[in-house]
Amino acid sequence: DTVVARLKPSDLEFSPRIDECMEGTREDVLKAVFDWVADYEAANIFWLTGHPGVGKSAIAASLVEKLRDTARLGSSFFFQRERSNAMTTSALWRTIAYGLARQYPTLRKHLIATLEADEALLTTVSIEKLFRKLIHEPLVAFEETGGKDTVVVVIDALDECGGFDGQHSSQRTNLMRTLKIWSTLPNRFKLVVTSRAEPDIVHLFSAVKHESFEILSGTMVQSKSSEDIEKFLEYHLGQIAARSNGALAPDWPGGQIKTWLARLAAGLFIWVDTAVRFMRRGEPQEQLNSILGGASMGGLSALYSSILGASFVEPTERVLESFRRIVGGIILAKEPLTASSLSHLCSADHSVLSHIRNGLQSVMDSGEALRFSHQSFVDFLLNSAECRPGFLINLQQQKRYMTLGCFRIMKRHLRFNICDIKSSHKRNDDIVGLERRIKERIPPHLAYSSYYWASHLAAAFDPETLEHIEYFVQNQFLFWLEVLSLTKRVNLGTSMIGRLIEWLRVSHMAFMARDMKNFLAAFGSMISQSVPHIYLSALPLSPRLAGVSKQYMKDYPRTIRIERGGQDNWPAIQNVIVGHKDPVNSVLFSSDGTRIVSGSWDSAIRVWDAETAEPVAGPFKGHSTEDISMAFSPDGKRTAFGSWKGTIRVWDTETGEMVAGPFEVHTSKITCVAFSSDGKRIVSGSSDSTLRVCDAETGEMVAGPFEGHTSKAVCVTFSLDGTQIVCGALDGTIRVWNARTAEMVAGPFKGHTDAVTCVAISPDGSRIVSGSWDQRIRVWDTKTAEMIGEPLRGHGGWVNSVAYSLDGTRFVSGFDDRAIRVWDPKTGVIVAGPFKGHTSKVTCVAFSPDGTRIVSGSRDSTIRVWDAEAVETGAGSLKGHTDGVSSAAFSPDGTRIVSSSYDTTIQVWDAETGETVAGPVKGHTQKVNSAVFSPDGTRVASGARDNTIRVWDVETAKVVKGPFKGHTREVKSVVYSPDGTRIASGSADNTIRVWDAKTAE
């Protein structure tokens, strides 16, 4: 039981905050649900939907109690928007699993075994993994034991998951994914969910089998709802009259008024509940008159306007400003705040806060935490068409106030060694009495500010906020990490700094913020265990040229220092993902960048968390050894396989189930496949030299055959707009076709001297990049089929994969030499890399959607994630000259460096390894001032103090032309013309001369 108890998130209550339906009401809805529960043939999800305020949560609360009374309740969960940071999708499924374990011994045994086998499971950020291990697999195992009990789970308010970000939040996305998986469970595992009909929820239920019940309101209100509301009024108004000591008649305020109130409610139970609470807060008849006078048009907005008008009569601007700040704070709070914490954040004195709170009693929960009873009041306050200006809440403005409040609190309270830890010899958890010191030194408002300052950053750039951020970054970053470490929230740090980087954009502080993120990525595990080692280990071991080290090391001179070795900058590698047993042949980032999908020769598809490298789903092994080619859909949710037999099958990447096919497309083996950008079509290439396009769902051929190649297709891709198809073949050519008509519109592109192994088309469709067994990369003009610039060469070996970044400014390549390189397609220059770490050939590469990361797969069976903007300094310092270096220049393909020196020599170096390729080259009699490569990279021109110019062969290190004589003083610089036929030189004799590179004239 102690193992099971770990399932339930600590300090979180999940019971409903509202009462059940009044006895005798909502019987029609409850009957519909219980009829569904009893129907073993019905779909296993029941969706109760309706507008805000119709009473969905009260019905859910009633269901929970009635199911509990009949021993059919498995578990329940009630989302609350204002607690979205705590009520996550992870918290949901942990709580559901906890309830199921307590109810069913068979499930409890399975869950205990799961938790004992994987102690880190509850801390995983992979919601799919958590759901499968805690919910899906235990329930499937439960089914296999032969039990026949109906298990019912109730989840209320799906639409409140994710807070104000709602359907755009990762929490909501994860929730929708897991609900879809629930729909695949046996029908006796029933799930009741309630929500508003928001787009993502509607989309989910359009794709899965379910039963539903919509509670109507407004002009379409059902008569049964109006009757239930009248019963509610009859009872509660009777209670008010009974407590008036005879001041009110027993049937107050009379049947006609009650009927009128029910009509005004128009099916909204929250309307009558709020009205009754308002009447209880003052003299009933006077409060009723305010309602009837201001709410004659009916609807919640009229009721809420009446309540504000009655509670705040002729408010001053000071009161209204305080109202907006305090109410804005309650609305925006990432977790419910006490009055004390809110007053600190909003800089409001307690008397004003008390006045605002008293005026809002009828729409607020009772209790220490400040929160509103129903989301509809918040919606009203945010709607400029309904709420009058003085009370209207501007979220962006309030976010700014909350952000400034957080930074002011941190500036006031954060300090070095905040809990006065005396020694670094013990981890945080082993320090006696530390928990008490944490409560004393880190008050709730400081903890809140440390957790959520980044969440409150407004979209608009603000100078005052920037000023606070600068102080925080330059003085308090390490102190902030102390609080995260002591309160076990280090896992928040990376995403918070990520938000800061996004907010800073091009500010001068953005570089430092990126370095802070690297610092956390490198040392987060250490920091989470020990506060002192922020200063004693992480800081001194960080790269010496890194921003954090340069900013903070001077403040801690008595820590260790690295005298020899160490790193100057952060390495490019971010994650190494291990799990496949055979070479990885396909990788892709999900559309939101949070996951990586991989395929391997081990016949398995796996899904990984892109940040933690933890497995999220899989391995899925539904496809067979007949499948020899594969491709992921752009969103990573489906995988297409092409087989030896000429068939295509499509699998769901999340569930591992075949969702379409097999489609008989070709009569010969399928050598390559690709999805269109919208995921609706699949193009396949075959050993018969043709391509075909089929519908991804039906398999119907919609275009083709595409003919032109003289040997088998090796690689194929769609253009981003889906109008063109690009294919590379064993015949060494590339062709472009119209994707609809199968007409060849460009090509053949000729230039490669061996098979084309990979192709990618730029997002704007103007360029194609290709790789080949000829060890070259070529960039082409899509329309003219002409090569742009010279062929690009890496260090060596076949080019196995190329991919464009989504903005088209870069492409990445993977070679046989185990390295990854990032190129500028316009200049052909390597702009990042080479990234080294794989121990075998790189087989596949892809950019993340935001272009900041690269994922690579290799024959070494690993997947690696790289910082796409890192510049690896693999060659280090190039040593060989015996005197000062006067110039250095890259070769056109970026693989070599030429240097000239005052020691009268020239040297050529390998840009990756730092090894000498040629030299020291001797010939000049005095100091060499300048050396440059020819455009084709085969020669070097040099100018020296001996007044001459010489041209050298890079391979032989011998003079092939010159000396060029004519200058009367030393030659200061030399440069080749773009076509390499001429050399220009500048001299201390104040002249510039242009020479024929072949004749030296």
Rosetta blueprint (number, residue, H / E / L):
1 D L
2 T H
3 V H
4 V H
5 A H
6 R L
7 L L
8 K L
9 P L
10 S L
11 D L
12 L L
13 E L
14 F L
15 S L
16 P L
17 R L
18 I L
19 D L
20 E L
21 C L
22 M L
23 E L
24 G L
25 T L
26 R L
27 E H
28 D H
29 V H
30 L H
31 K H
32 A H
33 V H
34 F H
35 D H
36 W H
37 V H
38 A H
39 D L
40 Y L
41 E L
42 A L
43 A L
44 N L
45 I E
46 F E
47 W E
48 L E
49 T E
50 G E
51 H L
52 P L
53 G L
54 V L
55 G L
56 K H
57 S H
58 A H
59 I H
60 A H
61 A H
62 S H
63 L H
64 V H
65 E H
66 K H
67 L H
68 R H
69 D H
70 T L
71 A L
72 R L
73 L E
74 G E
75 S E
76 S E
77 F E
78 F E
79 F L
80 Q L
81 R H
82 E H
83 R H
84 S L
85 N L
86 A L
87 M L
88 T L
89 T H
90 S H
91 A H
92 L H
93 W H
94 R H
95 T H
96 I H
97 A H
98 Y H
99 G H
100 L H
101 A H
102 R H
103 Q H
104 Y L
105 P H
106 T H
107 L H
108 R H
109 K H
110 H H
111 L H
112 I H
113 A H
114 T H
115 L H
116 E H
117 A H
118 D L
119 E L
120 A L
121 L H
122 L H
123 T H
124 T L
125 V L
126 S L
127 I H
128 E H
129 K H
130 L H
131 F H
132 R H
133 K H
134 L H
135 I H
136 H H
137 E H
138 P H
139 L H
140 V H
141 A H
142 F H
143 E H
144 E H
145 T L
146 G L
147 G L
148 K L
149 D L
150 T L
151 V E
152 V E
153 V E
154 V E
155 I E
156 D E
157 A L
158 L H
159 D H
160 E H
161 C L
162 G L
163 G H
164 F H
165 D H
166 G H
167 Q H
168 H H
169 S L
170 S H
171 Q H
172 R H
173 T H
174 N H
175 L H
176 M H
177 R H
178 T H
179 L H
180 K H
181 I H
182 W H
183 S L
184 T L
185 L L
186 P L
187 N L
188 R L
189 F E
190 K E
191 L E
192 V E
193 V E
194 T E
195 S E
196 R L
197 A L
198 E L
199 P H
200 D H
201 I H
202 V H
203 H H
204 L H
205 F H
206 S H
207 A H
208 V L
209 K L
210 H L
211 E E
212 S E
213 F E
214 E E
215 I E
216 L L
217 S L
218 G H
219 T H
220 M H
221 V L
222 Q L
223 S H
224 K H
225 S H
226 S H
227 E H
228 D H
229 I H
230 E H
231 K H
232 F H
233 L H
234 E H
235 Y H
236 H H
237 L H
238 G H
239 Q H
240 I H
241 A H
242 A H
243 R L
244 S L
245 N L
246 G L
247 A L
248 L L
249 A L
250 P L
251 D L
252 W L
253 P L
254 G L
255 G H
256 Q H
257 I H
258 K H
259 T H
260 W H
261 L H
262 A H
263 R H
264 L H
265 A H
266 A L
267 G L
268 L L
269 F H
270 I H
271 W H
272 V H
273 D H
274 T H
275 A H
276 V H
277 R H
278 F H
279 M H
280 R H
281 R L
282 G L
283 E L
284 P H
285 Q H
286 E H
287 Q H
288 L H
289 N H
290 S H
291 I H
292 L H
293 G H
294 G H
295 A L
296 S L
297 M L
298 G L
299 G L
300 L H
301 S H
302 A H
303 L H
304 Y H
305 S H
306 S H
307 I H
308 L H
309 G H
310 A H
311 S H
312 F L
313 V L
314 E L
315 P L
316 T L
317 E H
318 R H
319 V H
320 L H
321 E H
322 S H
323 F H
324 R H
325 R H
326 I H
327 V H
328 G H
329 G H
330 I H
331 I H
332 L H
333 A L
334 K L
335 E L
336 P L
337 L E
338 T E
339 A H
340 S H
341 S H
342 L H
343 S H
344 H H
345 L H
346 C H
347 S L
348 A L
349 D L
350 H H
351 S H
352 V H
353 L H
354 S H
355 H H
356 I H
357 R H
358 N H
359 G H
360 L L
361 Q H
362 S H
363 V H
364 M E
365 D L
366 S L
367 G L
368 E L
369 A E
370 L E
371 R L
372 F E
373 S L
374 H L
375 Q H
376 S H
377 F H
378 V H
379 D H
380 F H
381 L H
382 L H
383 N L
384 S L
385 A L
386 E L
387 C L
388 R L
389 P L
390 G L
391 F L
392 L L
393 I L
394 N L
395 L H
396 Q H
397 Q H
398 Q H
399 K H
400 R H
401 Y H
402 M H
403 T H
404 L H
405 G H
406 C H
407 F H
408 R H
409 I H
410 M H
411 K H
412 R H
413 H H
414 L L
415 R L
416 F L
417 N L
418 I L
419 C L
420 D L
421 I L
422 K L
423 S L
424 S L
425 H L
426 K L
427 R L
428 N H
429 D H
430 D H
431 I L
432 V L
433 G L
434 L H
435 E H
436 R H
437 R H
438 I H
439 K H
440 E H
441 R H
442 I L
443 P L
444 P H
445 H H
446 L H
447 A H
448 Y H
449 S H
450 S H
451 Y H
452 Y H
453 W L
454 A H
455 S H
456 H H
457 L L
458 A L
459 A L
460 A L
461 F L
462 D L
463 P H
464 E H
465 T H
466 L H
467 E H
468 H H
469 I H
470 E H
471 Y H
472 F H
473 V H
474 Q H
475 N H
476 Q H
477 F H
478 L H
479 F H
480 W H
481 L H
482 E H
483 V H
484 L H
485 S H
486 L H
487 T L
488 K L
489 R L
490 V H
491 N H
492 L H
493 G H
494 T H
495 S H
496 M H
497 I H
498 G H
499 R H
500 L H
501 I H
502 E H
503 W H
504 L H
505 R L
506 V L
507 S L
508 H L
509 M L
510 A H
511 F H
512 M H
513 A H
514 R H
515 D H
516 M H
517 K H
518 N H
519 F H
520 L H
521 A H
522 A H
523 F H
524 G H
525 S H
526 M H
527 I H
528 S H
529 Q H
530 S L
531 V L
532 P H
533 H H
534 I H
535 Y H
536 L H
537 S H
538 A H
539 L H
540 P H
541 L H
542 S L
543 P L
544 R L
545 L L
546 A L
547 G H
548 V H
549 S H
550 K H
551 Q H
552 Y H
553 M H
554 K H
555 D H
556 Y L
557 P L
558 R L
559 T L
560 I L
561 R L
562 I L
563 E L
564 R L
565 G L
566 G L
567 Q L
568 D L
569 N L
570 W L
571 P L
572 A L
573 I E
574 Q E
575 N E
576 V E
577 I E
578 V E
579 G L
580 H L
581 K L
582 D L
583 P L
584 V E
585 N E
586 S E
587 V E
588 L E
589 F E
590 S L
591 S L
592 D L
593 G L
594 T L
595 R E
596 I E
597 V E
598 S E
599 G E
600 S E
601 W L
602 D L
603 S L
604 A L
605 I E
606 R E
607 V E
608 W E
609 D E
610 A L
611 E L
612 T L
613 A L
614 E L
615 P E
616 V E
617 A E
618 G E
619 P E
620 F E
621 K L
622 G L
623 H L
624 S L
625 T L
626 E L
627 D E
628 I E
629 S E
630 M E
631 A E
632 F E
633 S L
634 P L
635 D L
636 G L
637 K L
638 R E
639 T E
640 A E
641 F E
642 G E
643 S E
644 W L
645 K L
646 G L
647 T E
648 I E
649 R E
650 V E
651 W E
652 D E
653 T L
654 E L
655 T L
656 G L
657 E L
658 M E
659 V E
660 A E
661 G E
662 P E
663 F E
664 E E
665 V L
666 H L
667 T L
668 S L
669 K L
670 I E
671 T E
672 C E
673 V E
674 A E
675 F E
676 S L
677 S L
678 D L
679 G L
680 K L
681 R E
682 I E
683 V E
684 S E
685 G E
686 S E
687 S L
688 D L
689 S L
690 T L
691 L E
692 R E
693 V E
694 C E
695 D E
696 A L
697 E L
698 T L
699 G L
700 E L
701 M E
702 V E
703 A E
704 G E
705 P E
706 F E
707 E L
708 G L
709 H L
710 T L
711 S L
712 K L
713 A E
714 V E
715 C E
716 V E
717 T E
718 F E
719 S L
720 L L
721 D L
722 G L
723 T L
724 Q E
725 I E
726 V E
727 C E
728 G E
729 A E
730 L L
731 D L
732 G L
733 T L
734 I E
735 R E
736 V E
737 W E
738 N E
739 A L
740 R L
741 T L
742 A L
743 E L
744 M E
745 V E
746 A E
747 G E
748 P E
749 F E
750 K L
751 G L
752 H L
753 T L
754 D L
755 A L
756 V E
757 T E
758 C E
759 V E
760 A E
761 I E
762 S L
763 P L
764 D L
765 G L
766 S L
767 R E
768 I E
769 V E
770 S E
771 G E
772 S E
773 W L
774 D L
775 Q L
776 R L
777 I E
778 R E
779 V E
780 W E
781 D E
782 T L
783 K L
784 T L
785 A L
786 E L
787 M E
788 I L
789 G L
790 E L
791 P L
792 L E
793 R L
794 G L
795 H L
796 G L
797 G L
798 W L
799 V E
800 N E
801 S E
802 V E
803 A E
804 Y E
805 S L
806 L L
807 D L
808 G L
809 T L
810 R L
811 F E
812 V E
813 S E
814 G E
815 F E
816 D L
817 D L
818 R L
819 A E
820 I E
821 R E
822 V E
823 W E
824 D L
825 P L
826 K L
827 T L
828 G L
829 V L
830 I E
831 V E
832 A E
833 G E
834 P E
835 F E
836 K E
837 G L
838 H L
839 T L
840 S L
841 K L
842 V E
843 T E
844 C E
845 V E
846 A E
847 F E
848 S L
849 P L
850 D L
851 G L
852 T L
853 R E
854 I E
855 V E
856 S E
857 G E
858 S E
859 R L
860 D L
861 S L
862 T E
863 I E
864 R E
865 V E
866 W E
867 D E
868 A L
869 E L
870 A L
871 V L
872 E L
873 T L
874 G L
875 A L
876 G L
877 S L
878 L L
879 K L
880 G L
881 H L
882 T L
883 D L
884 G L
885 V E
886 S E
887 S E
888 A E
889 A E
890 F E
891 S L
892 P L
893 D L
894 G L
895 T L
896 R E
897 I E
898 V E
899 S E
900 S E
901 S E
902 Y L
903 D L
904 T L
905 T E
906 I E
907 Q E
908 V E
909 W E
910 D E
911 A L
912 E L
913 T L
914 G L
915 E L
916 T E
917 V E
918 A E
919 G E
920 P E
921 V E
922 K E
923 G L
924 H L
925 T L
926 Q L
927 K L
928 V E
929 N E
930 S E
931 A E
932 V E
933 F E
934 S L
935 P L
936 D L
937 G L
938 T L
939 R E
940 V E
941 A E
942 S E
943 G E
944 A E
945 R L
946 D L
947 N L
948 T L
949 I E
950 R E
951 V E
952 W E
953 D E
954 V L
955 E L
956 T L
957 A L
958 K L
959 V E
960 V E
961 K E
962 G E
963 P E
964 F E
965 K L
966 G L
967 H L
968 T L
969 R L
970 E L
971 V E
972 K E
973 S E
974 V E
975 V E
976 Y E
977 S L
978 P L
979 D L
980 G L
981 T L
982 R E
983 I E
984 A E
985 S E
986 G E
987 S E
988 A L
989 D L
990 N L
991 T L
992 I E
993 R E
994 V E
995 W E
996 D E
997 A L
998 K L
999 T L
1000 A L
1001 E L
